[in-house]
Amino acid sequence: MDALTLAAWSFPVLMVLIFLRVPIGLSMLLLGLIGSWQVYGSLPPVLNQMKTLAYVQFSNHSLTIVPLFLLMGQFASIGGLSRALFKAAEAFLGHRKGGVGMAAIGACAGFGSICGSSLATAATMGQVALPELRRAGYSGALSSGALAAGGTLGILIPPSIVLVIYAILAEQNIAKLFAAAMTPGILAALGYMVVIAIYVRVAPGSAGRIPAVPWPERLRALRAVWPVMVIFVVVIGGIYTGVFTPTEGAAVGTVATGLLAWRSGDLTRRNVLAAFEGTAGGTGMVFMIVLGAAAFNNFLALSQLPQELALWVGTLGFGPYAVLWAILIFYLVAGCVMDSLSMILLTIPIFFPMISGLDFGLSPEYTAIWFGILVLIVVEVGLITPPVGMNLFVIQSMAPDIPIRDTYRGVWPFVFSDVLRVCLLVAFPAITLWILRF
């Protein structure tokens, strides 16, 4: 079997291993090493590769952001910031039609600004907001669908671990990617709120209201979350303006969030150990996927599959936007069975050279940033797309009494909102890139 055929067959084999519940990092590592062995025709070159593979990957200074942002999210959860964010949003919106659901979306956006993980945002905000949504008379379909969709804001609104990995793979500036993600992230949150507003008017019995909160209580709730706003502005603003490197900004945000948790009185010895344990587990998972993807991508590079695929696409004569849409649709479908980080690590080395060779009327840097944001959005849509959206199962585990079919029914309007947003951002790249001109 020649190298190209071997590489082509590796993808269905990888899918089989994933369905058999073999960890995806381990699957990619094994396939990468075995594939390289077959291409080389002997074992010594593969053993030499194994000696340096981990060091080369993990000596990248930018990867230190990953455990820092994960720890930042752990401290935010311990310090009760998720509950404070929801209570503040609820105080201003809860008395309106669909207001408690909108408050949950707003709280997800706020928590996402100090978390960087979609699943963590869905899990944390689900614990906080789901009981309140039920108390306010929201149907199981709407409450579970809104929280699953809101969880995707965890990596759409910076800081985003997936964007950091994309920046490393595509050799782009992390600060510029964070800045470019801001407008699409805000549009996502607003789009979800509009969906809720329409949903509760089309199905009036799907949501209730809570009494209006007096203004003094609203201001007290707002004062409880101003530190979150300050941390976000300092970290993201400091990174973008060059005051901090991305790693320094992550460290500042982690320390500030830890101090808030300490001030709240919840940073006990047990909670600190749990936070470090959760961070270590999450970091180990991410780094294992990074290592496996590196081995697999080395095998693909040896087989020349990415280069041959790019040449083949060029000979088809398709326009740039046709190629872009084909890639985005692939991500949307694959997102139903794979997590976003794995897809980014596995496919960017293949698709990025294709996109870089196409003319969208943008500079190479702007094309890379625009494509990265589009990919980020589409893979996150996969997290809420039935039947295998990961966020759906996270919310379902917290509300087992809600039938999964109700969750599927409730999330479809949010998926439709995401598709409309992707179409808008593809048609008008300036929406994503305008902030980089300042």
Salt bridges, closest charged atoms under 4 A:
GLU90 OE1 - LYS87 NZ 3.54
GLU132 OE2 - LYS87 NZ 3.44
GLU132 OE2 - ARG135 NH1 2.80
GLU365 OE2 - LYS176 NZ 2.88
ASP401 OD1 - ARG134 NH2 2.65
ASP406 OD1 - ARG409 NH1 2.93
ASP418 OD1 - ARG421 NH2 2.16
